[in-house]
Amino acid sequence: MKNCRNRNRGMFASRKAVSPLIATVLLIAFAVALGAVVMNWGRGYVEDTANIARERSDTEVTCASEVDIGIVEIDSVPQICYNSTGSGNATLEFILENKQERAVEKIQVRLIGDATRVPLTIDKDTASSNLSANEAKFMNVTFNIGNSGGTGLDIGHLQQARMTPYIRVGGSTVACPASSETITAIKPCTDVWT
């Protein structure tokens, strides 16, 4: 047993350990390299987040200051109404006005009825729903009001219509929900177009 201990001491006695100075230098070098990697990743993340926030902020400022749409009123009567076709369909008709200098690329119409809690969203095609500066335009949207067996969502009697403008900002078309026009108490067209 004594010989084994002496033999083991002889094996480890010939090996030298890493000096504390070299170990400290290696640990510091590792920490600096790891810190550089984390800082590089963090910088990219912060720059990407800042760019996204800047784009959203630009869009919100543009929407708030340069976009304003509304339903035209004649003799204090909003020019929006609906026509029932009798076959389970109806058409919402309205005159929408762009009150600012910024062109509106398209209009999204959201309809809410008494038969469902799910709103019907209709994106008007760009050609028929774009509004130039200070322009007013007649528009219409057809929707299902009863169980017509069609492919559209049956909303029942129309309760509310919301028109959301879309504008072009930085090469892409974005929605301006804060500049939406919401109308309730929509009357039949026989009561409005007189």
C-alpha positions in Angstrom: 0.0 0.0 0.0 2.8 2.3 0.8 4.4 1.6 -2.6 1.2 2.6 -4.3 1.0 5.9 -2.6 4.6 6.7 -3.4 4.1 5.7 -7.0 1.0 8.0 -7.3 2.9 10.9 -5.8 5.6 10.3 -8.3 3.2 10.5 -11.2 1.6 13.7 -10.1 4.9 15.3 -9.0 6.1 15.4 -12.5 3.0 17.2 -13.8 2.8 20.9 -13.4 -0.5 22.8 -12.9 -1.5 25.8 -14.8 -0.2 28.8 -13.0 -2.8 31.1 -11.4 -1.7 34.0 -13.6 -2.3 32.1 -16.9 -5.7 30.8 -15.5 -6.7 34.4 -14.7 -5.7 35.6 -18.2 -7.7 32.8 -19.9 -10.8 33.5 -17.8 -10.6 37.2 -18.6 -10.2 36.5 -22.3 -13.2 34.1 -22.2 -15.3 36.7 -20.4 -14.4 39.4 -22.9 -15.1 37.2 -25.9 -18.5 36.2 -24.4 -19.3 39.8 -23.6 -18.5 40.9 -27.2 -20.8 38.2 -28.6 -23.7 39.2 -26.2 -23.1 42.9 -27.0 -23.2 42.3 -30.7 -26.4 40.4 -30.5 -27.9 43.0 -28.2 -27.0 45.8 -30.5 -28.7 44.2 -33.4 -31.8 43.5 -31.4 -32.0 47.0 -30.1 -31.5 48.5 -33.6 -34.2 46.3 -35.0 -36.6 47.2 -32.2 -35.9 50.9 -32.7 -36.5 50.7 -36.4 -39.9 48.9 -35.9 -40.9 51.5 -33.3 -39.9 54.4 -35.6 -41.9 52.9 -38.5 -45.0 52.4 -36.4 -44.6 55.9 -34.9 -44.3 57.5 -38.4 -47.4 55.6 -39.5 -49.4 56.7 -36.5 -48.4 60.3 -36.8 -49.2 60.3 -40.5 -52.6 58.7 -39.9 -53.4 61.1 -37.1 -52.4 64.3 -38.8 -52.9 63.6 -42.6 -55.9 61.3 -42.8 -59.6 62.2 -42.2 -62.5 60.6 -43.9 -66.2 61.0 -43.2 -69.7 60.3 -44.6 -71.0 63.3 -46.5 -74.0 65.1 -44.9 -76.6 66.9 -46.9 -79.0 69.0 -44.8 -77.6 67.3 -41.6 -78.5 63.8 -43.0 -75.6 61.4 -43.3 -75.6 60.0 -46.8 -75.5 56.3 -45.9 -78.3 53.8 -46.2 -79.1 50.2 -47.1 -81.3 48.6 -49.8 -82.8 45.1 -49.3 -83.1 43.1 -52.5 -85.6 40.6 -51.0 -83.4 37.6 -51.9 -81.5 37.6 -48.5 -79.0 40.3 -49.7 -78.7 44.0 -49.0 -76.5 46.7 -50.3 -75.0 49.4 -48.2 -74.7 52.7 -50.1 -72.7 55.7 -48.9 -70.9 58.8 -50.0 -67.4 58.9 -48.4 -65.3 62.0 -48.4 -61.5 62.4 -48.0 -61.1 65.6 -46.0 -57.3 65.9 -46.2 -54.6 66.2 -48.8 -53.2 62.7 -48.2 -54.6 60.2 -50.8 -56.5 57.2 -49.5 -55.4 54.0 -51.3 -58.4 51.8 -50.3 -61.3 51.5 -47.8 -62.1 48.5 -45.7 -65.8 48.2 -44.6 -66.7 46.3 -41.4 -70.4 45.6 -40.9 -72.0 44.4 -37.7 -75.5 43.0 -37.6 -77.9 41.6 -35.0 -77.6 38.0 -36.2 -74.0 37.4 -35.3 -71.2 38.8 -33.1 -68.7 38.3 -35.9 -68.3 41.4 -38.0 -68.2 41.1 -41.8 -65.1 42.7 -43.2 -65.0 43.6 -46.8 -61.9 45.1 -48.5 -63.1 47.3 -51.3 -60.9 46.9 -54.4 -58.3 49.7 -54.8 -59.8 51.0 -58.0 -63.3 51.7 -56.7 -62.3 52.8 -53.2 -59.3 55.1 -53.5 -59.9 58.7 -52.7 -57.8 61.6 -53.9 -57.2 64.7 -51.8 -60.5 66.4 -50.9 -62.5 63.9 -53.0 -66.0 62.5 -52.3 -67.1 59.3 -53.9 -70.2 57.1 -54.0 -69.5 53.5 -52.9 -71.6 50.4 -52.2 -71.1 47.0 -50.5 -73.4 44.0 -50.9 -73.9 41.6 -47.9 -76.2 38.8 -46.7 -78.9 39.8 -44.2 -80.6 36.4 -43.8 -80.1 32.7 -44.1 -79.7 32.9 -47.9 -77.5 29.8 -48.2 -74.9 31.8 -49.8 -71.2 31.7 -49.2 -71.1 35.0 -47.3 -71.6 35.6 -43.6 -75.3 36.3 -42.7 -75.2 39.3 -40.4 -78.9 39.9 -40.1 -80.2 43.5 -39.8 -77.4 46.0 -40.1 -76.5 47.7 -36.8 -73.2 49.4 -37.5 -70.8 50.2 -40.4 -67.2 51.2 -40.0 -65.0 52.5 -42.8 -61.2 52.2 -42.3 -58.9 54.1 -44.6 -55.6 52.6 -45.9 -52.7 54.9 -47.0 -49.3 54.3 -48.6 -46.4 54.9 -46.2 -42.8 54.0 -47.1 -43.8 51.7 -50.0 -46.4 49.7 -48.2 -50.2 50.1 -47.7 -51.1 50.5 -44.0 -54.4 50.8 -42.1 -55.3 54.0 -40.2 -57.8 52.6 -37.6 -57.8 55.8 -35.5 -59.1 57.7 -38.6 -62.0 55.3 -39.2 -65.6 56.5 -39.6 -68.2 54.6 -37.6 -71.9 55.0 -38.4 -74.9 53.5 -36.4 -78.6 53.8 -36.9 -78.4 53.3 -40.6 -81.7 53.9 -42.4 -83.2 52.4 -45.5 -82.3 54.3 -48.7 -85.9 55.3 -49.3 -85.6 57.5 -46.1 -82.2 59.0 -47.1 -82.2 59.5 -50.9 -85.3 61.8 -51.1 
